[in-house]
């Protein structure tokens, strides 16, 4: 089941990569960008900018280090290492951007509300959000002493950030829909791998935050 899921995700991501290389954005991405950007307002612009702010490299690095230190001081070293490993998603995403070399959306096609650099596919923001907050979800579900209602709240919060983070990248004109889809699929694949090694040979099913 685990291997089949990984293979399926890898096939889907590979197929999507070929799709964005062969098909111009006019056939799908521009229409989705128009639908999302037609709802732009000054207040919503500010919200989306702040949501995307978490994915900026300096901010994401500081956030990862602080959360890892938090777990380390709670004597949850395995969780700290898991969180630190999410930084590798940035290297993976940048390497694929260079390899696939898809241009960013341009101002003649969408409204640009954010200055961007590097190539477009996959979305590094969405890849990081999916991997980082996905790792947090794994930890939250694994720590038995967290109350059920708090778990539900924290997992919902993490999922919401992943979702709205993806929407914000299209809203701001920083990415196409297929970019964020690619970042999400690749992020889920990474979370599957991380989750496998996180729970492998872990007989301590009563890990807590005491």
Secondary structure as GFF3:
##gff-version 3
##sequence-region A 1 210
A	DSSP	alpha_helix	2	22	.	.	.	ID=ss1
A	DSSP	three_ten_helix	25	27	.	.	.	ID=ss2
A	DSSP	alpha_helix	29	37	.	.	.	ID=ss3
A	DSSP	alpha_helix	42	53	.	.	.	ID=ss4
A	DSSP	alpha_helix	57	73	.	.	.	ID=ss5
A	DSSP	alpha_helix	77	85	.	.	.	ID=ss6
A	DSSP	alpha_helix	88	100	.	.	.	ID=ss7
A	DSSP	alpha_helix	124	142	.	.	.	ID=ss8
A	DSSP	alpha_helix	148	171	.	.	.	ID=ss9
A	DSSP	alpha_helix	177	199	.	.	.	ID=ss10
###
